[in-house]
Amino acid sequence: MTKEKIAKKKESKEKGITFQCKFCEKFKALEEMILLTRFSPPLVACRACEKRMS
């Protein structure tokens, strides 16, 4: 593994659970994510993308 990958793993462990937004494709903390139930099946998106969609 490269030093960069090891650093990213350490950061993700410190931040806790993260999810990838289906719209902006960024990894965000669980607290920043929202379940969009208006889609079938429901999608997980960040608050910023949810606001842009409204």
JOBELSUL-V723174 format. One record per backbone hydrogen bond with DSSP energy under -1.0 kcal/mol. CO is the residue of the C=O (numbers start at 0). NH is the residue of the N-H. If there is no record, write none. Layout:
CO	NH
CO	NH
//
This chain:
1	5
2	6
3	7
4	8
5	9
6	10
7	11
8	12
9	13
10	14
11	15
16	29
18	27
20	24
25	20
27	18
28	31
29	32
31	46
33	44
35	42
42	35
43	21
44	33
45	49
46	50
47	51
48	52
//
